[in-house]
């Protein structure tokens, strides 16, 4: 069997495949259970049209750290590992410290259905299926990814699917992607292996305002969140509230509720604003980062990364 280092490198490559397979470029070779007629109908669905227009104009991308853990048993040995990849983002492009590179136009999961990607099969697409989420639209997609190209020397016969939970409105979109389940195959030495592979990341993109809200009095933005547990790697819906108590001296408070309970850190209160953006905390502990979107600061989108959850949120300004 390979050394633990080599196995870890291969598992990291698999994580890169999961992330890059979420893009909508490449064309041909993918598949889905959706007929061509249904795909064409979705292309003209006003919700999808608006989402595509948002992504075409996106000039900003923010990503959380990605969390990846796996186990692999083969040849009488068991390997377990947990890796965290952190990202540096500039404009609509992010780069990870393990080699991942992505931009806003390559990440949108819904694109895989409209423009199939080689090695990716869409097995599920649900629009607005997460219950009443206000005036935000939502999606859930499930994609099966071919792992052969990401695991040189390995034959992967069973791989968990990628599930994506997204939301959008007028000027931005947010998404959480999770993988969780058994995987199996054979190593390059011919040893059968079995184990579990789990992975989670979140990102937001759109047309950032680049400026701070101004005026007098207070303002509140309310909306929704999606959060993946860093223990179970399952996604949970929630709510998001952002408040500026005094627009003449703006500082930002953010509260995220998952399953009715706040996961907010004290660091998420009194955050300074700079060029329409706010950020605080440390990845893996209490990180939050977001921006205002649209010409009137009517929306805000952001990511969060705590010891319990990694996720994303979107909120609209209350009248």
ABEGO torsion letter per residue (X at the ends): XBBAAAAAAAAAAAAAAAAAAABABGEEGBBBABBAAAAAAAAABAAAAAAAAAAAABABBBBBBBBBBBBBBBGGBBBBBBBBBBBBBBEABBBBAAGBBBBAAAABAAAAAABBBBGBBBABBBBGAAEBAEABBBBBBBBBBBAAAABBGBBBABBBBBBBBBBBBAABBBBBBBBBEBBBEBBAAGBBBBEBBBBBBBBBBEBBAGBBBBEBEBBBBBBBBBBBBAAAGBBBBBBBBBBBABAABBBBBBBBBBGGBBABBAAABGBBBBGGBBBBEBBGAABBBBBBBEAAGABBBBBBBBAABBBBBBBBBBX
